[in-house]
């Protein structure tokens, strides 16, 4: 199983490094390249450089909040079941 974890880690590292390099090139380098250059055909409009990470951030925060809420509800249900009932 350890080899599978290493492979997954290497793939995640490769993916995140590639994504970081692509985004960095898109945001920092392409504004200095002529607008009719072929490089611009590989990138979306620059407005999306703010919109896409913003949507991803909202989705991530929403997921974390829903997860924390779910854990809190499950925890309170487990505590309620374990308490002895008094008459």
Beta strands, then each sheet from edge to edge (+ up, - down):
end
